[in-house]
Amino acid sequence: MYLTNFKLNNFKTYSELDVDFCSNINCLVGNNGVGKTNLLDAIYYLSFCKSFFNSIDSQNIRRGEEFFAVHGNYQIGEDMVTVSCIQKKGQAKQMRWNKKPYKTFGEHIGKIPLVIISPQDQNIIMGGSDLRRKFVDGVISQTDKGYLNHLLQYQKALDQRNKLLKQFYEDRQWDEPSIAIWDEQLVRHGQVLYDGRKEFLKAFLPLFAEYFTWIAGTTEEAVLRYETEADTPLAQQLMEARQKDKYAQYTTVGPHKDDLDLAIGDFNIKRFGSQGQQKTFVLALKLAQFEYIYQRCGQKPILLLDDIFDKLDMLRVKQLIHLVGTDRFGQVFLTDTQPGRVENIFAEIPQVEHRIFEVVPGQLKILNTAS
């Protein structure tokens, strides 16, 4: 599976763009601020129905325009399919598969598997537990529609329960039956999340450990520990926490409070890891994400590498480019500020199909290609 052709209208800094990509490595080079990351974000939209960088869709419309449209033609096996994302001001966003609109965005998730590696990934380590849960849930959801549905239903029930808790606190009243209704929904969907995350980590950890060892070049043990109260039935957790929830005005227990302890050996990487160890840890997480999705859906995800030269030394960058240029990976998009740097790397591996584009404000120019 790969993206063959790409069209943009009024997306961020682009007025109009129509470009063909190669099936292996596509390099987007140019100065900071010219729109390299915007292109990656548009590709991301076609997989996840949303931006990776800005959750407010209307803000991704080019200034002064009324809409944006992103269209991608994908070769999937013997079939050519078109995926479109269209956002008009004041209207609901539309996702289309071969011009047919989806009823819900959840129908599309997983059809175009994709992994992005970005400087923002550092937040998986340095940020709050919600970002680590989001990482885990995002990987599972690309390969398991049932899990995604339970995740969405759990979040809806959680939102409703929290609204009730706040309302009861403000009105100085307590309605046990109303809370019990949402507790039943949380238990029904939450247990699936607990079980799914445990099974995911059992399969994911060996992949992560392999990539960490390869990138770090050491025998240090990288560890992911699932921090959860899943051993206690969720119904019991909710019952025991009701008084606490009543005064806190939100639900204090459940899978939405889970976390991952990220460590090297016995040391938490957030508190004690060096910057180099943290970068290595994050990159291993994302490459393991690629491998996990590929093993389960049978398609190699599109891989977006945003500003990786800032994440790794040149030796590691060369190793990574060599790796993603092999048959183990599929289509890759990477950004860099220095054309000469990527040209020198590909001079060492001329057999790898690649295309280098210079990104200037609003357009792309082909600098070099090899197939």
VOPA-138019 format. One record per residue: residue in three letters; y negated, x, z negated of N, C-alpha, C in turn. Coordinates in steps of 0.001 Angstrom, whole numbers, padded with zeros to 6 digits, always signed. Layout:
ALAYXZYXZYXZ;...
REM end
This chain:
MET+001186+000835+000000+000000+000000+000000-001244+000876+000000;TYR-002209+000561+000888-003466+001308+000853-004577+000495+001514;LEU-005800+000857+001172-006998+000214+001690-007374+000876+003015;THR-007313+000102+004099-007577+000677+005421-009038+000568+005821;ASN-009636-000573+005507-011021-000818+005905-011753-001534+004784;PHE-013034-001256+004694-013825-001705+003553-015197-002131+004042;LYS-015621-003346+003654-016936-003842+004053-017711-004295+002820;LEU-018984-003919+002763-019882-004325+001682-021118-004991+002258;ASN-021604-005989+001541-022905-006584+001837-023656-006770+000524;ASN-024826-006157+000425-025738-006362-000708-025092-006060-002056;PHE-024249-005041-002091-023601-004667-003350-024313-003464-003951;LYS-024958-003682-005098-025681-002624-005807-026658-001921-004860;THR-026429-000642-004547-027381+000108-003725-027110-000022-002230;TYR-026060-000777-001857-025668-000862-000445-026116-002182+000168;SER-026827-002093+001293-027204-003282+002041-026032-003742+002896;GLU-025456-002807+003654-024316-003125+004520-023512-001858+004756;LEU-022203-001984+004721-021336-000824+004912-020018-001284+005514;ASP-019521-000526+006486-018229-000800+007113-017571+000554+007344;VAL-016456+000824+006618-015871+002163+006667-014348+002078+006665;ASP-013710+003011+007389-012255+003129+007397-011842+004303+006519;PHE-010754+004127+005770-010245+005163+004876-008865+005630+005323;CYS-008507+006850+004925-007168+007347+005209-006223+006909+004095;SER-004929+007049+004329-003941+006508+003387-003659+007437+002214;ASN-004212+008681+002234-003933+009599+001125-005201+009841+000308;ILE-005883+010958+000479-007015+011289-000399-008340+011130+000348;ASN-009230+010339-000228-010573+010126+000306-011586+010666-000698;CYS-012396+011611-000256-013369+012270-001130-014770+011763-000818;LEU-015483+011343-001844-016855+010866-001716-017755+011890-002384;VAL-018519+012634-001586-019331+013712-002134-020811+013431-001881;GLY-021626+013895-002799-023061+013687-002664-023754+013883-003993;ASN-025075+013899-003964-025863+014116-005169-025668+012980-006163;ASN-026032+013229-007391-026012+012171-008396-026979+011059-008000;GLY-026556+009815-008225-027432+008686-007977-027440+008137-006567;VAL-026593+008660-005674-026611+008183-004284-025668+007005-004050;GLY-024802+006695-005025-023952+005516-004873-022465+005777-004779;LYS-022005+006966-005176-020572+007272-005100-019764+006364-006037;THR-020219+006283-007279-019502+005459-008256-019601+003979-007909;ASN-020689+003555-007275-020809+002158-006852-019698+001779-005881;LEU-019322+002707-005001-018232+002436-004067-016903+002271-004803;LEU-016663+003130-005766-015436+002990-006560-015431+001647-007278;ASP-016575+001239-007771-016657-000021-008506-016363-001204-007588;ALA-016814-001126-006355-016531-002202-005399-015033-002288-005109;ILE-014374-001142-005002-012922-001131-004812-012228-001714-006041;TYR-012746-001385-007206-012203-001912-008462-012298-003441-008491;TYR-013403-003986-008014-013594-005438-007963-012424-006119-007245;LEU-011962-005525-006155-010936-006163-005338-009569-006161-006009;SER-009395-005397-007071-008153-005416-007833-008250-006275-009090;PHE-009416-006257-009750-009539-006888-011060-010531-008043-011118;CYS-011133-008380-009978-012051-009530-009919-013298-009312-010766;LYS-013582-008084-011135-014747-007797-011960-015115-006325-011816;SER-016292-005990-012307-016770-004613-012292-016158-003822-013440;PHE-015938-002542-013224-015497-001655-014299-016681-001246-015169;PHE-017891-001251-014586-019049-000669-015258-020061-001688-015768;ASN-020099-002896-015187-021113-003874-015562-020482-005265-015553;SER-020379-005873-016722-019670-007148-016842-020476-008338-016318;ILE-021762-008149-016040-022599-009250-015536-022630-009165-014011;ASP-021880-010045-013364-021709-009960-011909-023023-010059-011156;SER-023910-010933-011598-025161-011133-010862-026006-009870-010816;GLN-025825-008972-011785-026596-007725-011795-026083-006718-010765;ASN-024954-007022-010145-024427-006143-009102-024872-006567-007708;ILE-025663-007642-007638-026274-008033-006369-027457-007110-006086;ARG-027544-006626-004865-028658-005745-004477-029987-006437-004764;ARG-030898-005658-005299-032193-006204-005690-032870-006908-004511;GLY-033334-008134-004773-034031-008887-003736-033136-009752-002878;GLU-031805-009661-003060-030861-010453-002267-030283-011592-003096;GLU-029591-012498-002423-029064-013695-003072-027569-013653-003331;PHE-026883-012649-002809-025433-012591-002983-024940-011172-002737;PHE-023706-010905-003162-022997-009731-002666-021621-010170-002183;ALA-021070-009402-001234-019728-009653-000721-019007-008321-000557;VAL-017774-008267-001031-016931-007087-000886-015638-007537-000200;HIS-015289-006888+000903-014080-007239+001645-013235-005981+001850;GLY-011942-006095+001608-011035-004971+001838-009817-005408+002612;ASN-009457-004633+003630-008214-004858+004372-007172-003878+003859;TYR-006031-004398+003408-004976-003585+002814-003704-003647+003657;GLN-003102-002493+003867-001777-002432+004470-000757-002491+003337;ILE+000001-003580+003273+001017-003752+002233+002357-003935+002925;GLY+003145-002868+002965+004386-002917+003728+004076-003121+005194;GLU+004638-004156+005781+004388-004463+007190+003194-005398+007376;ASP+002640-005876+006279+001584-006889+006366+000202-006289+006170;MET-000769-006881+006850-002173-006568+006635-002822-007770+005966;VAL-003413-007569+004792-004049-008670+004070-005511-008327+003807;THR-006315-009363+003692-007740-009203+003395-008039-009807+002028;VAL-008680-009014+001181-009094-009469-000143-010620-009473-000169;SER-011191-010542-000694-012649-010669-000717-013131-011094-002100;CYS-014271-010567-002463-014968-010994-003681-016404-011326-003289;ILE-016840-012548-003606-018166-013012-003207-018867-013590-004426;GLN-020065-013103-004683-020864-013599-005807-022235-014018-005290;LYS-022555-015311-005449-023874-015818-005103-024625-016159-006380;LYS-025908-015938-006368-026720-016233-007540-026589-017710-007907;GLY-026368-017961-009200-026297-019330-009675-025007-020051-009355;GLN-024024-019348-008774-022748-019974-008430-021595-019181-009031;ALA-020433-019817-009080-019241-019147-009593-018758-018095-008604;LYS-018265-017023-009120-017705-015953-008289-016440-016450-007604;GLN-016205-016001-006373-015004-016368-005629-014173-015127-005304;MET-012864-015247-005507-011906-014251-005025-011035-014920-003977;ARG-010794-014223-002865-010016-014810-001776-008927-013839-001315;TRP-007784-014420-000971-006661-013675-000390-006445-014238+001012;ASN-006694-013415+002024-006636-013898+003417-007449-015181+003583;LYS-008674-015133+003057-009676-016199+003168-009376-017430+002301;LYS-008249-017445+001601-007906-018581+000759-008360-018320-000672;PRO-009253-019155-001230-009751-018921-002598-008655-019120-003645;TYR-008728-018311-004700-007843-018486-005847-008389-019595-006735;LYS-007473-020294-007415-007893-021267-008424-008321-020558-009705;THR-007577-019515-010075-007926-018702-011248-007805-017230-010880;PHE-008613-016391-011510-008563-014966-011223-007237-014351-011660;GLY-006618-014945-012688-005347-014427-013170-004265-014407-012097;GLU-004372-015281-011087-003401-015300-009998-003436-013993-009201;HIS-004584-013340-009197-004750-012139-008365-004373-010844-009079;ILE-004535-010811-010396-004308-009573-011144-002883-009087-010913;GLY-002762-007820-010519-001460-007214-010265-001085-007162-008796;LYS-001753-007937-007947-001411-007916-006524-001855-006621-005848;ILE-002990-006077-006285-003491-004797-005764-003583-003852-006959;PRO-002472-003245-007386-002507-002392-008580-003453-001211-008392;LEU-004162-000876-009468-005174+000182-009391-005338+000822-010758;VAL-005584+002129-010744-005890+002892-011959-007170+003678-011705;ILE-008109+003601-012631-009344+004376-012522-009415+005388-013654;ILE-009828+006601-013318-010066+007648-014306-011558+007983-014225;SER-012257+007733-015327-013712+007806-015344-014179+008495-016614;PRO-015389+009067-016616-015929+009622-017869-015958+008608-019003;GLN-016021+007310-018685-016036+006290-019728-014703+006200-020480;ASP-013643+006780-019909-012338+006734-020572-012349+007443-021924;GLN-013322+008317-022127-013428+008996-023420-013575+007989-024554;ASN-014082+006794-024215-014264+005760-025226-012934+005241-025767;ILE-011853+005445-025033-010544+005043-025549-010263+005794-026848;ILE-010687+007048-026893-010516+007852-028107-011645+007615-029092;MET-012883+007703-028629-014024+007714-029532-014497+006318-029932;GLY-014125+005291-029149-014602+003945-029420-013766+003204-030438;GLY-014026+001903-030544-013334+001069-031517-011949+000662-031064;SER-011227-000013-031963-009850-000420-031672-009782-001395-030507;ASP-010840-002168-030272-010827-003126-029166-010639-002432-027824;LEU-011159-001211-027670-011017-000489-026405-009590+000023-026218;ARG-008935+000390-027298-007540+000824-027189-006615-000366-026905;ARG-006906-001506-027527-006138-002711-027203-006365-003114-025750;LYS-007600-003012-025298-007925-003364-023917-007148-002477-022936;PHE-007012-001194-023276-006246-000296-022420-004788-000748-022339;VAL-004170-000990-023489-002767-001408-023529-002582-002736-022797;ASP-003420-003719-023128-003288-005043-022509-003529-004977-021002;GLY-004451-004126-020579-004744-004008-019155-003573-003454-018370;VAL-002883-002463-018929-001723-001883-018246-000604-002913-018152;ILE-000294-003573-019262+000796-004555-019259+000482-005710-018315;SER-000764-006168-018310-001132-007346-017528-000988-007129-016030;GLN-001091-005887-015573-000917-005623-014143+000533-005758-013705;THR+001456-005730-014653+002872-005759-014295+003598-006984-014841;ASP+002947-007776-015679+003615-008901-016336+002661-010094-016385;LYS+002833-011030-015447+001968-012213-015380+002104-013072-016637;GLY+003334-013154-017170+003547-013948-018370+002734-013419-019533;TYR+002728-012099-019695+001947-011486-020767+000465-011795-020589;LEU-000031-011661-019361-001443-011934-019096-001797-013372-019469;ASN-000945-014307-019120-001212-015704-019448-001256-015919-020964;HIS-000298-015333-021685-000306-015474-023145-001540-014802-023758;LEU-001964-013685-023182-003159-012995-023668-004389-013878-023516;LEU-004526-014518-022355-005681-015389-022114-005646-016611-023026;GLN-004462-017190-023220-004338-018363-024079-004588-018001-025552;TYR-004120-016823-025943-004365-016372-027321-005871-016222-027558;GLN-006575-015635-026595-008009-015421-026768-008763-016743-026846;LYS-008327-017724-026050-008969-019044-026107-008768-019675-027482;ALA-007539-019607-027985-007249-020179-029303-008020-019451-030394;LEU-008108-018139-030278-008835-017342-031260-010318-017720-031267;ASP-010892-017883-030085-012304-018277-030000-012536-019630-030664;GLN-011638-020577-030421-011788-021906-031008-011644-021864-032526;ARG-010670-021100-032996-010478-020993-034450-011697-020362-035116;ASN-012246-019335-034499-013425-018673-035063-014644-019602-035078;LYS-014773-020418-034034-015877-021392-034014-015740-022391-035161;LEU-014503-022840-035398-014273-023769-036501-014599-023128-037843;LEU-014152-021896-038026-014407-021205-039288-015910-021086-039558;LYS-016651-020760-038527-018102-020641-038695-018727-022007-038990;GLN-018238-023040-038265-018763-024387-038473-018464-024885-039884;PHE-017223-024640-040352-016855-025072-041701-017699-024382-042760;TYR-017998-023108-042538-018814-022356-043498-020230-022931-043555;GLU-020780-023236-042382-022151-023754-042331-022244-025166-042905;ASP-021175-025990-042677-021193-027385-043145-020674-027529-044575;ARG-020195-026433-045141-019633-026441-046493-018468-027443-046614;GLN-017597-027412-045596-016425-028265-045635-015227-027476-045102;TRP-014023-028017-045343-012813-027328-044891-011825-028364-044382;ASP-011388-028209-043125-010463-029161-042500-009159-028432-042192;GLU-008226-028543-043107-006954-027827-042983-006185-028187-041705;PRO-006035-029478-041360-005281-029830-040149-005874-029229-038869;SER-007198-029160-038789-007825-028598-037579-007508-027120-037440;ILE-007561-026392-038556-007217-024972-038523-005745-024798-038169;ALA-004875-025661-038697-003438-025555-038453-003113-025690-036968;ILE-003868-026527-036253-003636-026694-034816-003804-025363-034089;TRP-004871-024643-034414-005131-023376-033735-004230-022264-034254;ASP-003801-022370-035507-002813-021409-036020-001523-021485-035210;GLU-001093-022692-034883+000126-022860-034092-000005-022188-032725;GLN-001180-022317-032123-001414-021682-030817-001428-020155-030934;LEU-002062-019661-031981-002095-018211-032188-000685-017658-032394;VAL+000129-018355-033159+001504-017904-033410+002310-017924-032111;ARG+002173-019006-031376+002939-019152-030128+002652-018016-029150;HIS+001387-017727-028957+001019-016711-027968+000975-015306-028569;GLY+000620-015224-029842+000483-013914-030474+001793-013168-030607;GLN+002888-013875-030855+004168-013195-030982+004564-012515-029682;VAL+004233-013127-028562+004513-012515-027256+003728-011220-027102;LEU+002492-011208-027595+001672-009996-027505+002265-008883-028371;TYR+002652-009228-029591+003296-008234-030455+004512-007614-029766;ASP+005400-008479-029279+006651-008003-028677+006381-007204-027401;GLY+005448-007702-026593+005135-007018-025336+004565-005633-025553;ARG+003694-005501-026549+003089-004195-026822+004121-003197-027339;LYS+005035-003674-028185+006068-002768-028698+006973-002273-027580;GLU+007373-003167-026696+008229-002783-025570+007485-001856-024613;PHE+006210-002140-024407+005402-001291-023539+005352+000143-024063;LEU+005032+000309-025331+004882+001650-025894+006207+002410-025887;LYS+007323+001694-026053+008620+002346-026004+008856+002993-024633;ALA+008431+002311-023569+008599+002838-022223+007488+003810-021831;PHE+006297+003591-022362+005119+004356-021959+005076+005743-022584;LEU+005512+005859-023824+005368+007116-024554+006026+008312-023861;PRO+007253+008206-023338+007840+009366-022651+007036+009789-021414;LEU+006487+008828-020684+005665+009153-019513+004406+009887-019936;PHE+003769+009379-020991+002561+010012-021506+002844+011430-021985;ALA+003933+011611-022743+004275+012933-023270+004520+013933-022145;GLU+005157+013477-021074+005427+014363-019935+004132+014836-019291;TYR+003216+013906-019051+001951+014289-018410+001092+015140-019343;PHE+001094+014845-020623+000306+015652-021553+000798+017101-021542;THR+002100+017290-021583+002666+018649-021561+002294+019359-020277;TRP+002345+018634-019161+002021+019248-017863+000551+019673-017805;ILE-000351+018820-018251-001784+019127-018168-002167+020188-019184;ALA-001685+020053-020422-002083+020969-021494-001432+022334-021343;GLY-000224+022371-020761+000478+023641-020628+000907+024221-021956;THR+001110+023355-022971+001504+023803-024304+002686+022967-024780;THR+003208+023316-025928+004313+022562-026521+003815+021606-027604;GLU+002484+021429-027699+001939+020496-028681+002463+019086-028413;GLU+002776+018360-029472+003305+017014-029331+002168+015999-029404;ALA+002017+015223-028338+001026+014152-028327+001701+012862-028760;VAL+001027+012090-029615+001659+010940-030259+000788+009692-030099;LEU+001444+008563-029814+000808+007251-029839+001540+006417-030879;ARG+000841+005997-031918+001469+005176-032955+000836+003790-032948;TYR+001675+002776-032886+001208+001393-032867+000931+000936-034293;GLU-000328+000675-034594-000720+000212-035923-000847-001312-035885;THR+000094-001997-036553+000174-003445-036457+000812-004017-037715;GLU+000584-005315-037908+001245-006049-038989+002357-006928-038428;ALA+002877-006552-037255+003840-007397-036544+005133-007625-037324;ASP+005445-006750-038275+006678-006937-039051+006591-008154-039975;THR+005372-008602-040267+005178-009837-041039+004933-010976-040059;PRO+005673-012087-040160+005456-013199-039233+003989-013614-039176;LEU+003497-013866-037966+002085-014171-037808+001689-015436-038559;ALA+002581-016420-038612+002269-017641-039362+002013-017322-040826;GLN+002788-016417-041377+002596-016017-042779+001283-015251-042941;GLN+000979-014366-042006-000278-013614-042068-001476-014566-042099;LEU-001459-015546-041196-002580-016477-041097-002725-017313-042363;MET-001590-017738-042920-001640-018544-044133-002212-017737-045303;GLU-001743-016511-045448-002189-015675-046563-003651-015251-046428;ALA-004162-015250-045193-005540-014782-044968-006557-015914-044914;ARG-006125-017150-045148-007038-018283-044955-008279-018210-045849;GLN-008101-017857-047086-009266-017777-047962-010229-016685-047499;LYS-009657-015566-047109-010487-014468-046609-011208-014881-045329;ASP-010476-015549-044419-011074-016007-043157-012194-017005-043412;LYS-011990-017864-044421-012962-018909-044727-014333-018311-045032;TYR-014348-017216-045772-015625-016600-046154-016112-015573-045125;ALA-015162-014981-044408-015562-014022-043368-016097-014732-042124;GLN-015675-015982-041923-016074-016819-040776-015461-016339-039467;TYR-014373-015611-039555-013612-015228-038362-012180-014918-038783;THR-011290-014811-037817-009866-014599-038063-009611-013114-038301;THR-009144-012792-039470-009043-011380-039883-007668-010761-039640;VAL-006684-011534-039191-005349-010997-038943-004856-011460-037573;GLY-003878-010727-037056-003301-011087-035766-003308-009913-034810;PRO-002708-010077-033631-002628-008970-032672-003985-008491-032167;HIS-005029-009306-032342-006366-008867-031943-006946-007848-032925;LYS-006205-007522-033981-006632-006498-034930-005779-005231-034828;ASP-004805-005215-033907-003941-004037-033740-004740-002829-033264;ASP-004146-001663-033423-004796-000429-032967-003732+000584-032578;LEU-004165+001634-031901-003317+002781-031595-003849+003987-032352;ASP-002976+004685-033033-003330+005963-033643-003001+007041-032624;LEU-004015+007741-032146-003853+008779-031134-003888+010130-031834;ALA-002832+010903-031686-002744+012145-032464-002067+013240-031666;ILE-002342+014466-032078-001589+015645-031631-000920+016194-032876;GLY+000408+016066-032897+001133+016404-034118+000747+015450-035217;ASP+000300+015985-036344-000101+015156-037483-001611+014927-037551;PHE-002340+015385-036517-003796+015342-036589-004373+014291-035645;ASN-005174+013385-036185-005852+012379-035390-006795+013057-034401;ILE-006660+012706-033126-007415+013437-032105-008901+013078-032131;LYS-009241+011878-032577-010651+011498-032664-011372+012347-033695;ARG-010729+012599-034818-011376+013323-035915-011230+014835-035785;PHE-010084+015295-035283-009803+016729-035332-009582+017381-033966;GLY-009507+016599-032903-009235+017175-031593-010451+017847-030989;SER-010219+018943-030284-011301+019603-029553-011662+018758-028335;GLN-012792+019072-027715-013207+018336-026519-012170+018495-025411;GLY-011621+019701-025277-010599+019936-024259-009338+019134-024526;GLN-008913+019058-025781-007734+018278-026132-007956+016797-025865;GLN-009159+016320-026163-009460+014908-025928-009442+014580-024437;LYS-010007+015449-023613-009985+015224-022166-008559+015220-021640;THR-007751+016155-022119-006357+016231-021702-005606+014981-022118;PHE-005861+014514-023330-005200+013327-023871-005505+012106-022998;VAL-006772+011921-022671-007189+010763-021878-006591+010826-020473;LEU-006634+011989-019851-006088+012120-018499-004591+011828-018489;ALA-003880+012298-019507-002448+012015-019606-002202+010517-019771;LEU-003033+009831-020548-002918+008385-020703-003035+007681-019358;LYS-004015+008094-018564-004277+007399-017309-003214+007698-016251;LEU-002732+008930-016202-001666+009247-015254-000366+008548-015643;ALA-000116+008438-016942+001053+007691-017412+000898+006209-017071;GLN-000316+005702-017124-000582+004326-016712-000173+004125-015256;PHE-000553+005069-014402-000160+005012-012989+001358+004947-012862;GLU+002046+005845-013543+003501+005942-013437+004173+004667-013947;TYR+003682+004139-015053+004263+002927-015639+004150+001751-014666;ILE+002964+001562-014086+002751+000450-013158+003633+000608-011923;TYR+003706+001822-011409+004520+002074-010219+005985+001760-010478;GLN+006497+002182-011622+007901+001943-011939+008220+000461-012044;ARG+007253-000335-012480+007541-001744-012719+007204-002669-011564;CYS+006223-002324-010765+005880-003233-009662+006345-002722-008307;GLY+006806-001463-008261+007342-000934-007005+006295-000536-005988;GLN+005020-000640-006361+003927-000211-005492+003124+000881-006181;LYS+002735+001884-005422+001903+002930-005994+000470+002408-006119;PRO-000068+002383-007321-001447+001910-007481-002435+002802-006725;ILE-003512+002199-006284-004639+002989-005794-005220+003729-006991;LEU-005569+004998-006792-006069+005836-007888-007516+006219-007612;LEU-008411+005878-008539-009823+006228-008438-010137+007323-009445;LEU-010643+008451-008973-010977+009593-009831-012496+009803-009776;ASP-013172+009362-010800-014631+009445-010823-015081+010650-011635;ASP-015678+011601-010955-016288+012755-011627-015274+013540-012456;ILE-014087+013797-011896-013058+014516-012647-013409+015979-012854;PHE-014298+016522-012022-014654+017932-012158-015409+018195-013455;ASP-015944+017127-014031-016611+017266-015329-015605+017196-016470;LYS-014391+016711-016180-013397+016504-017232-012496+017709-017437;LEU-012324+018522-016368-011318+019580-016404-011866+020880-015851;ASP-011235+021988-016231-011594+023256-015613-011009+023291-014198;MET-011440+024267-013389-011058+024292-011981-009559+024445-011785;LEU-008889+025180-012659-007444+025330-012542-006760+023986-012670;ARG-007164+023203-013674-006572+021892-013868-006938+020948-012719;VAL-008156+021047-012219-008562+020202-011094-007667+020476-009886;LYS-007451+021758-009594-006598+022114-008450-005179+021598-008657;GLN-004670+021726-009874-003334+021219-010164-003271+019714-009944;LEU-004325+019013-010388-004357+017567-010257-004413+017155-008785;ILE-005259+017819-007989-005363+017491-006563-004037+017758-005856;HIS-003397+018867-006198-002079+019157-005633-001103+018034-005984;LEU-001158+017571-007229-000230+016548-007688-000449+015224-006963;VAL-001691+014763-006928-001948+013448-006334-001825+013485-004814;GLY-001773+014675-004240-001562+014784-002797-000106+014714-002389;THR+000794+014673-003370+002222+014602-003071+002658+013152-002870;ASP+003920+012992-002461+004465+011651-002238+004588+010854-003529;ARG+004450+011512-004661+004551+010815-005947+003410+009826-006130;PHE+002289+010092-005457+001123+009221-005551+000836+008587-004194;GLY-000053+007610-004183-000427+006922-002960-001845+007258-002565;GLN-002652+006220-002321-004029+006425-001888-004920+006798-003080;VAL-005793+007773-002850-006661+008299-003900-008100+008332-003404;PHE-009030+007975-004277-010467+008127-004016-011042+008979-005135;LEU-011773+010026-004773-012407+010860-005805-013848+011144-005436;THR-014664+011336-006467-016080+011643-006266-016383+013052-006757;ASP-017353+013681-006110-017818+015000-006550-019234+015205-006035;THR-019964+016072-006695-021343+016364-006291-021445+017538-005334;GLN-020340+018298-005158-020397+019521-004346-019369+019476-003212;PRO-019811+019261-001967-018882+019208-000836-018038+020474-000703;GLY-018644+021618-000930-017922+022872-000761-016746+023009-001703;ARG-016858+022420-002880-015800+022545-003869-014518+021861-003396;VAL-014625+020620-002920-013425+019921-002465-012911+020510-001155;GLU-013815+020990-000297-013377+021614+000952-012549+022860+000667;ASN-012950+023644-000326-012200+024856-000681-010818+024509-001225;ILE-010740+023443-002011-009451+023033-002563-008512+022607-001441;PHE-009011+021808-000496-008151+021328+000580-007820+022419+001587;ALA-008627+023477+001608-008287+024621+002474-006981+025257+002003;GLU-006674+025111+000713-005434+025666+000169-004242+024747+000404;ILE-004509+023470+000697-003423+022506+000948-003748+021694+002213;PRO-003866+022366+003369-004283+021671+004601-003293+020605+005058;GLN-002057+020670+004551-001049+019698+004970-001268+018322+004357;VAL-002114+018233+003339-002371+016953+002674-003403+016158+003477;GLU-003047+014937+003848-003978+014086+004577-005187+013786+003697;HIS-006371+014001+004237-007574+013723+003462-008748+013450+004384;ARG-009754+012847+003828-010990+012575+004551-012136+012774+003574;ILE-013122+013559+003977-014270+013839+003120-015497+013134+003686;PHE-016109+012306+002855-017310+011564+003246-018504+012086+002458;GLU-019609+012279+003144-020869+012536+002452-021531+011188+002171;VAL-021874+010962+000915-022542+009716+000532-024036+009997+000424;VAL-024797+009302+001239-026257+009331+001144-026682+007901+000851;PRO-027887+007689+000340-028257+006336-000072-027950+005276+000989;GLY-027010+004404+000646-026708+003262+001499-025719+003482+002607;GLN-025187+004698+002779-024251+004915+003884-023324+006095+003631;LEU-022270+006190+004489-021298+007273+004425-021240+007990+005762;LYS-021050+009321+005697-020884+010129+006908-019616+010976+006734;ILE-018756+010986+007742-017541+011785+007659-017898+013262+007863;LEU-017506+014092+006880-017733+015538+006981-016516+016266+007513;ASN-015358+015809+007080-014125+016552+007408-012956+015593+007281;THR-011934+015814+008097-010738+014988+008010-009531+015820+008426;ALA-008397+015499+007818-007148+016171+008150-006007+015195+007961;SER-005060+015191+008881-003929+014261+008783-002662+014919+009314;
REM end
